[in-house]
Amino acid sequence: MKKHIPNMITAFRLVLIPVFIFLVLNDYTVAAAFVFLGASLSDLLDGYLARKWKAVSNFGKLFDPLADKAIQISAILLLCVIGRLHFAFIIILGIKEALMIYGSYLLYKKKVVVFAVWYGKAAAFLLNAAVFWSYVLSIPNYLTNAFMAVAMAAELFALTLYTIRYFKLKKSAATESASEQ
């Protein structure tokens, strides 16, 4: 039973997304911010428990990052919809995530497993912090946009480092494949 707890936490995070959306759309933004914070913290918890209990699963590998990105994208999209954030940010994040998914897929086809590293985690932390404070604080829109600009710069920096890593892993996989033949 214990080994299923990380997956249950991930599934619960997916259930929190419509709750979060409902709260934002009904102008309970502070409550929504704390649902978002709970979802973000649960992401840390499920990963920690999965590693500690050696309960890493295919479900977790797929749905953990999906749940994380789904709530982040929902939060940023809703900030745009309610007029607190410029729509360019959701476009930038969408393109960045599409590139990350595509790169991961290409590496997966070469049997290279992709995992998060410190700069991706730092960028995610800044993004989550910007989202949280944008919902909690009654700050002017220009500050919400400034917070998000810093977070997006970190996301793009992480994308650059992941891209460099991608090409190194791709080259390494190609070299290993050639040496096996």
C-alpha positions, -999 to 999 in steps of 0.1 A, spaced: 0 0 0 28 24 9 43 23 -26 10 37 -40 10 68 -19 32 89 -42 8 81 -71 -22 89 -50 -6 123 -42 0 129 -79 -36 119 -87 -48 143 -60 -28 171 -76 -46 165 -108 -80 167 -90 -68 201 -75 -66 217 -110 -104 221 -115 -107 232 -78 -80 258 -85 -98 270 -117 -131 272 -99 -117 293 -71 -99 318 -95 -130 322 -118 -151 329 -87 -127 355 -74 -114 335 -45 -78 342 -56 -62 339 -22 -78 305 -16 -67 295 -51 -32 306 -43 -31 283 -14 -45 254 -34 -17 261 -59 8 262 -31 -5 228 -18 -2 213 -53 33 226 -57 44 213 -23 27 179 -30 49 177 -61 80 177 -38 64 153 -14 54 126 -39 88 127 -55 106 124 -22 84 95 -11 87 77 -44 125 78 -41 126 70 -4 103 40 -7 117 29 -40 82 34 -54 90 51 -87 64 40 -112 56 45 -149 24 63 -138 45 87 -117 70 93 -144 43 103 -168 16 120 -146 39 138 -121 53 162 -146 20 164 -164 2 174 -132 29 199 -124 28 216 -158 -10 214 -160 -15 235 -128 13 259 -138 -2 265 -172 -37 268 -158 -25 294 -132 -7 315 -158 -35 312 -184 -60 323 -157 -38 353 -147 -40 363 -184 -77 357 -186 -84 378 -155 -63 406 -169 -34 405 -144 -7 391 -168 2 397 -205 -7 368 -228 28 367 -241 38 347 -210 15 318 -217 27 317 -253 64 316 -241 56 289 -215 36 269 -240 64 270 -266 90 261 -239 70 232 -226 64 219 -262 101 220 -269 108 202 -236 83 175 -244 96 170 -279 132 168 -268 123 143 -241 104 122 -266 133 121 -290 157 111 -262 132 85 -250 132 69 -285 169 65 -281 163 49 -246 177 79 -228 157 88 -197 154 125 -190 152 137 -154 150 171 -138 182 189 -127 188 218 -104 184 246 -129 150 232 -140 139 229 -104 151 264 -96 132 278 -126 101 259 -116 104 273 -80 106 309 -94 76 303 -116 56 288 -88 66 317 -65 56 342 -91 23 326 -96 16 322 -58 25 358 -50 6 371 -81 -26 355 -67 -20 363 -30 -9 399 -32 -31 427 -45 -2 442 -64 -4 463 -96 -4 443 -129 30 457 -138 45 440 -108 28 407 -116 43 410 -151 77 418 -136 76 388 -113 66 366 -142 93 381 -165 120 371 -140 104 336 -137 102 333 -175 138 344 -179 148 315 -155 126 291 -175 143 302 -208 177 299 -191 168 264 -180 156 256 -215 189 267 -229 208 245 -205 184 215 -211 190 220 -249 228 218 -244 223 188 -223 199 173 -249 226 175 -276 252 160 -253 229 131 -244 219 127 -281 256 126 -291 264 101 -263 235 79 -273 246 80 -310 282 71 -300 270 42 -278 248 29 -306 277 31 -331 300 13 -308 275 -16 -303 274 -22 -340 
